[in-house]
Every structure is written in C-alpha cells, then in structure tokens.
Amino acid sequence: MRDNFETIQLERKGDHLLIVTLNRPKAGNSMNTLMGEELRDLWSGLYCDQEDVRCAVLTGAGDRIFCAGADLKERNGMTDAQWMAQHALFEQMIMALMDCPVPVIAAINGASYAGGFEMTLGCDFVYASKTARFALTEVTLGIMPGACGTQNLPRAVGVRRAKEIILTGEPISAEQAYEYGIVNKLCEPGSLLEDALATAQKICDNAPISIRQAKKSMSMSQNIDLKSGYMFELEAYNRMVTTEDRVEGILAYNEKRKAQFKGK
C-alpha cells in the first residue's frame, strides 16, 4: 500500500486501524483526477495486501464538508474524451472501495454531495455528524449518478425513496438519512471521529479472517438468491475452520481471557 499521497492523508491508530482523510479542504474535499487515482490505488492496495489493517475510517478534512463530489472546476472545458477517461478512473475507484476486503466505516463530518455521497454509500456503514447533509445532485448538472449511486442508494433506502432523492437532486438532512437507513449512527460534531474509531477498534479486535469472510458473504447476499448465498456463506465459513485464529478464539473463551488474533 503506497503512502505518498497528495490529496488524501493516512494515519495509523494502533496496530490495525487506518484513518483515511480526504484532504482538499479549500476545494470542498472535491475529487479531482489525482484524488480519484490516489483513492483507487489505496483501496486496490488494501485488496492485494492488507498490511495488518483490519478496519478503515474514511472522513473529510475540516468540519463542514466531507466531499462536494467531483471537482467541477477541473471538469470545466473538458472534452468528451477527457471527461470519459476521468470517469473511468472514478469507476475503478468506487469498485475498488466496494471490493476492499477491509471494512470501511464512513465518518461523514459535513456535506456529502454527488460523488461524495456515492463514496459514502460505497462504504460498509456510516456514522454522521448531526450537521451532515446528503445529496445526489447530478441531474441538476445534466448528468446522473455514475459511481454506483443508482445501485447502492435503492439497496439502502428502497427504490421509491431513491427515485425521489436522485430525480429531485434535493439534499436530505442527517436525521432523514438516519431515518431512511443510510446512516447507522448520528453523532455530535465533536464526537463523530471518536465514535467511529471506537466502533472500528471493536472490529479490529476481532479475528481478521472472520471479518473479511463475513463481509464478503454479506455483500454477496445483495446479488444472489438465498440458497446460493447460503452456499457462498458455507464456503466462506469453512475457510476459517483450519485457522490458528479459530483455535485461539475457542481457547481464549474457555480460559476467560481476551483472544489474541493473528490473522492466520
């Protein structure tokens, strides 16, 4: 996993937790071509080698904006070919995020608009400041969501609610996002990151192979029928029977101590 980034900031907390901060605050943490490339490389790198990262928290610099979406100043004047080439990069980025075997918690510290909202939806679950707002504004710009927004939002809130949000382009509040099932927990602005990190640490304390296999099984559940999904679950389950972590987990339980998982 490379760490020489310009538009995102990485911080390790303890042995297993990674904080990823979108770091273009003067531009609303909007995603330019370089940020798309760097995020793609980050999530793809974690797919190939987790480097003992067991959970990541994704947030934005500052306290007003998580991500304003694509950088429209950079896009101004792009040719069709340039636009499509950039978008192909964003497509790779969102797929790499969703395919990342490490759980990613979104900690939404402010406005999460357009591509920023799509990144939010691409994470495994979401904590949000009570001052956060969410919108898919693409139809107001002559385009439409193109980073899996038309797929992930209906899965989160249902098709009818998703149509209202996407076709109007109007923002919704953090409270509405919580009510609709987009946000798992509403936080006071000053405690958002602390709350997200506390939950991330609980994940980090669990067996990493178990976490990765369970995540894959739950993601698969959205795409196939129940019986096929159960067959996938059993294949994922059997991967853990022969691990050292499975032996350690049962032993620790019986010895009434905290398990020390090694990811083996």
Helices and strands as residue ranges (DSSP letters): E 8-13, E 17-22, G 25-27, H 33-48, E 55-60, E 65-67, H 72-75, H 80-99, E 104-108, E 111-113, H 115-122, E 125-129, E 133-135, G 138-141, H 149-157, H 159-168, E 172-173, H 174-180, E 185-187, G 189-191, H 192-204, H 208-220, H 226-241, H 244-254
